[in-house]
């Protein structure tokens, strides 16, 4: 039947279609949705289907971009480092000396905020997953090399400006390894714990270590928030 004059055809070919989003946009949607779900529920309680629903894409789209949930978590952490860790490190560079810079990094990484708790809950899941997945373990090693290098730079700055005691190269590398291990350890001990343990206790433990190891406290001179 002919279409009456002045009326547009209403066939399926002329209906408005939602533009297909580029692959990188869909991938970013998946990562953003997964971050929220995994931080809230944990990796073990988060399925590919739930991530797809939260991202507004099909399960097939998720599996096209990621082989398994562990790969999604890796993508989440790859995005998390520039969003959470790098701004803290960048802001701390404005500190007057190495001691203060290290203190700002400690306080930023162990701050009493929801963003910090979510950040570390993601890492706790990642550590567990990397034990059984060589691909995740390789990236973990890569990011930890960067993290140790940043902390070593700060310690070297403190040694140069005499706000921290200058150890020898071997001792400095060992001390930075100990600092990284301690920060990871207090995260596991204090962030999932109840009111008797929390970020304030975690920060106090790390500041005390810095004072013992480098001969100067890392706590900001004006005190720290709880």
C-alpha positions in Angstrom: 0.0 0.0 0.0 1.5 3.4 -1.0 2.4 5.8 1.8 0.0 8.7 2.0 1.4 12.0 0.8 3.3 13.9 3.5 3.9 10.9 5.7 7.3 9.2 6.1 7.5 5.4 5.7 7.6 3.6 9.1 9.4 0.5 8.1 12.2 -1.0 10.2 14.8 0.5 8.0 13.7 4.0 8.8 13.3 3.7 12.6 15.8 5.6 14.7 18.8 3.4 15.6 21.1 3.9 18.6 24.6 4.6 17.1 27.0 1.7 17.8 29.6 2.8 20.3 33.3 2.4 19.4 35.1 -0.7 20.9 37.2 1.5 23.2 34.1 3.2 24.6 32.4 -0.2 25.3 35.7 -1.5 26.9 35.8 1.6 29.1 32.2 1.1 30.2 33.0 -2.5 31.2 36.0 -1.4 33.2 34.1 1.3 35.0 31.2 -1.0 35.8 33.5 -3.8 37.0 35.4 -1.4 39.3 32.3 -0.6 41.2 31.0 -4.2 41.4 34.3 -5.8 42.4 35.1 -3.1 45.0 31.7 -3.6 46.5 31.3 -7.3 46.3 34.8 -8.8 45.7 36.1 -10.6 42.7 34.8 -14.0 43.7 31.2 -12.7 44.0 31.2 -10.8 40.7 30.3 -12.6 37.5 30.8 -11.6 33.8 27.0 -11.5 33.4 26.6 -9.0 36.3 29.4 -6.8 34.8 27.7 -6.9 31.4 24.4 -5.8 32.9 26.0 -3.0 34.9 27.9 -1.8 31.8 24.9 -1.9 29.6 26.5 -4.3 27.1 26.0 -8.0 26.2 27.9 -10.8 27.9 29.4 -11.5 24.5 30.8 -8.0 24.3 32.5 -8.5 27.7 34.1 -11.8 26.6 35.2 -10.2 23.4 37.4 -7.8 25.3 38.3 -10.0 28.3 39.0 -13.7 28.5 38.0 -13.9 32.2 37.2 -11.8 35.2 40.9 -11.7 36.3 41.7 -9.8 33.1 38.9 -7.3 33.8 40.4 -6.8 37.3 43.8 -6.1 35.7 42.2 -3.5 33.5 40.5 -2.0 36.5 43.9 -1.7 38.4 45.6 -0.3 35.3 43.1 2.5 35.3 43.2 2.8 39.1 46.9 3.6 39.3 46.7 6.9 37.3 43.4 7.8 39.0 44.4 7.1 42.6 48.2 6.5 43.1 49.8 8.8 40.6 47.9 12.0 41.8 49.1 11.3 45.3 52.7 10.9 44.2 52.5 14.0 42.0 51.0 16.2 44.8 53.6 15.0 47.3 56.4 16.4 45.0 55.5 19.9 46.1 56.6 19.0 49.7 59.5 21.1 51.0 61.8 18.1 51.6 62.1 14.4 51.1 60.8 13.6 54.7 57.7 15.6 54.1 57.2 14.1 50.6 57.4 10.6 52.0 54.9 11.5 54.7 52.4 12.9 52.2 52.6 9.7 50.2 52.1 7.5 53.3 49.1 9.6 54.4 47.6 9.8 50.9 47.9 6.0 50.3 46.5 5.2 53.7 43.9 8.0 54.0 40.6 7.4 55.8 38.4 7.8 52.8 36.0 5.6 50.9 38.1 6.0 47.7 41.1 4.6 49.6 39.2 1.6 51.0 37.9 0.8 47.6 41.3 1.1 46.1 42.8 -1.4 48.5 39.9 -3.8 48.3 40.7 -4.0 44.6 44.3 -4.7 45.3 43.6 -7.3 47.9 41.6 -9.2 45.3 44.3 -8.7 42.7 47.1 -10.1 45.0 45.1 -13.2 45.5 44.3 -13.7 41.8 47.9 -13.0 40.7 49.1 -16.0 42.8 47.5 -18.3 40.3 47.7 -16.3 37.1 51.2 -15.6 35.5 49.8 -12.8 33.4 48.5 -11.0 36.4 51.7 -11.7 38.3 53.8 -10.1 35.5 51.8 -6.9 35.6 51.9 -6.8 39.4 55.7 -7.1 39.2 55.8 -4.3 36.6 53.8 -1.9 38.7 55.7 -2.7 41.9 59.0 -1.9 40.1 57.5 1.5 39.3 56.3 1.9 42.9 59.7 1.0 44.4 61.4 3.4 42.1 59.2 6.2 43.1 59.8 5.6 46.8 63.5 5.2 46.2 63.5 8.6 44.5 61.8 10.2 47.5 64.3 8.6 50.0 67.2 9.8 47.8 65.7 13.3 47.9 65.5 13.1 51.7 69.1 11.9 51.9 70.2 14.8 49.7 68.4 17.5 51.7 69.3 15.8 55.0 65.7 15.3 56.1 66.3 11.6 56.1 69.4 9.6 57.1 71.3 8.5 54.0 71.9 4.7 53.8 74.2 3.0 51.4 72.7 1.8 48.0 72.2 -1.8 49.2 70.7 -0.7 52.5 68.4 1.8 50.7 67.0 -0.8 48.3 66.4 -3.2 51.2 64.7 -0.4 53.2 62.4 0.5 50.3 61.5 -3.2 49.9 60.6 -3.3 53.6 58.5 -0.1 53.3 56.5 -1.5 50.4 56.0 -4.8 52.3 54.9 -3.0 55.4 52.4 -0.8 53.6 50.9 -3.8 51.9 50.8 -5.6 55.2 49.0 -2.8 57.2 46.5 -2.6 54.4 45.5 -6.2 54.9 45.6 -5.9 58.7 43.8 -2.5 59.1 41.6 -1.7 56.2 39.1 -4.6 56.3 39.2 -4.5 60.1 36.7 -3.1 62.6 37.0 0.2 64.6 39.9 -1.0 66.8 42.0 -1.0 63.6 41.8 1.3 60.7 43.7 3.9 58.6 45.0 5.9 61.5 46.7 2.8 63.0 48.0 1.9 59.6 49.6 5.3 59.1 51.1 5.3 62.6 52.8 1.9 61.9 54.3 3.1 58.7 55.5 6.5 60.1 57.1 4.7 63.0 58.9 2.4 60.6 60.2 5.4 58.6 61.5 7.0 61.8 63.3 3.8 62.9 64.7 3.0 59.4 65.8 6.4 58.2 66.3 8.2 61.5 63.5 10.8 61.0 59.7 10.6 61.3 57.7 10.9 58.2 54.6 12.3 59.9 53.7 15.8 58.7 54.8 18.5 61.1 51.4 19.8 61.6 49.9 16.4 62.6 47.8 14.1 60.6 44.1 13.6 60.0 42.4 10.5 61.5 
